[in-house]
Amino acid sequence: MSHAFAVTDATFGPEVLQSDLPVLVDFWAEWCGPCRAIAPIVDEIARDHAGVLKVAKMDVDAHNQVAGVYGVHSIPTLILFAGGKEVERIVGGQPKDRVMARIKPHLAPTPAAAD
C-alpha cells in the first residue's frame, strides 16, 4: 500500500522536481483544520494511484522555503508537478472527485485502464 510521504525543503528537488512520475504535493500544517480534513483524501489518492502518481506532504511550518517560492499563501494547497513544472493548483479543502478531475488529465493511464 502506498501512502503520501513527507518532503522537506532539502528533499523537494530530488523527490518532486526530478521525479519521473507526476507528484501531487499537499502543503499543510498541523494546526490547520481543513488540512486534517483533506488528509484522508490525499492518502487515498496516493494508494489508488501508486505507480502512476507520487503524493508528498510538506509541513509549511517546518519547511517554508519551497512554499514561499511557489507562493503558497493559504493551506491546504495541493500542487501537481509534472516534468518539474507546476501543472495544477488546488487551494482549500475539496472533495476527492474534484481533486481527481483536476489531476487525472496529467496522469498516464494505469495498465488496468488500458484493457
C-alpha positions in Angstrom: 0.0 0.0 0.0 1.4 3.4 -1.0 0.9 6.4 1.2 1.8 10.1 1.0 5.4 10.7 2.1 6.9 13.7 3.8 9.1 16.1 1.7 11.3 18.9 3.1 12.9 22.0 1.6 16.0 19.9 1.2 14.4 16.9 -0.5 11.8 18.8 -2.6 14.1 19.0 -5.7 15.1 15.3 -6.0 11.7 13.9 -4.8 9.4 16.3 -6.7 11.1 18.3 -9.4 13.3 15.4 -10.6 10.6 12.7 -10.4 9.8 10.6 -13.4 6.2 10.4 -12.2 3.8 13.4 -11.6 3.9 14.4 -7.9 1.0 15.8 -6.0 2.3 17.9 -3.1 0.0 18.7 -0.2 1.1 21.9 1.6 -0.3 21.6 5.1 0.2 22.4 8.8 -0.7 20.5 12.0 -2.9 23.3 13.3 -5.0 23.6 10.1 -8.4 22.0 10.4 -9.1 21.8 6.7 -5.7 20.2 6.2 -6.6 17.5 8.6 -10.0 17.0 6.9 -8.4 16.6 3.4 -5.5 14.3 4.7 -7.5 11.0 4.3 -8.4 12.0 0.7 -4.7 12.7 -0.1 -3.7 9.3 1.4 -6.5 7.6 -0.6 -5.3 9.2 -3.8 -1.7 8.0 -3.0 -3.0 4.4 -2.5 -5.3 4.4 -5.6 -2.7 5.8 -8.0 0.5 4.1 -6.8 2.8 3.6 -9.8 1.4 6.5 -11.8 1.5 9.3 -9.2 3.6 10.1 -6.2 2.0 12.0 -3.4 4.0 14.1 -1.0 3.1 16.2 2.1 5.0 19.3 3.1 4.6 20.8 6.5 4.8 24.6 5.8 5.6 25.4 9.4 8.7 23.2 9.5 9.7 23.7 5.8 8.5 27.1 4.4 11.2 27.9 1.8 9.5 25.9 -1.0 6.1 27.2 0.0 7.4 30.7 -0.4 9.0 30.0 -3.8 5.7 28.6 -5.1 3.5 31.4 -3.5 1.6 29.1 -1.2 -0.3 31.6 1.0 -3.3 29.5 2.0 -3.5 25.9 3.2 -4.3 23.3 2.3 -2.9 23.8 -1.1 -2.3 20.9 -3.5 0.1 21.4 -6.3 0.6 18.9 -9.0 4.1 18.8 -10.6 4.9 17.0 -13.8 8.2 17.2 -15.5 9.5 19.5 -12.8 6.8 22.1 -13.5 3.6 23.1 -11.7 0.7 21.9 -13.9 -2.3 22.2 -11.4 -3.0 24.1 -8.2 -6.0 23.4 -5.9 -6.5 25.7 -2.9 -8.7 24.8 0.0 -10.4 21.6 1.0 -12.0 19.9 -1.9 -13.8 16.5 -2.3 -11.9 13.7 -3.9 -13.8 13.8 -7.2 -12.9 17.4 -7.7 -9.3 16.9 -6.9 -9.2 13.9 -9.3 -10.9 15.8 -12.1 -8.1 18.3 -12.0 -5.2 15.9 -11.8 -6.3 12.9 -13.8 -5.6 14.5 -17.2 -2.0 14.7 -16.2 -1.6 11.0 -15.3 -0.7 8.2 -17.6 -3.4 5.5 -17.8 -3.0 2.6 -15.5 -2.4 -0.8 -17.1 -5.9 -1.9 -15.9 -7.5 1.1 -17.6 -5.8 0.3 -20.9 -7.5 -3.1 -21.2 
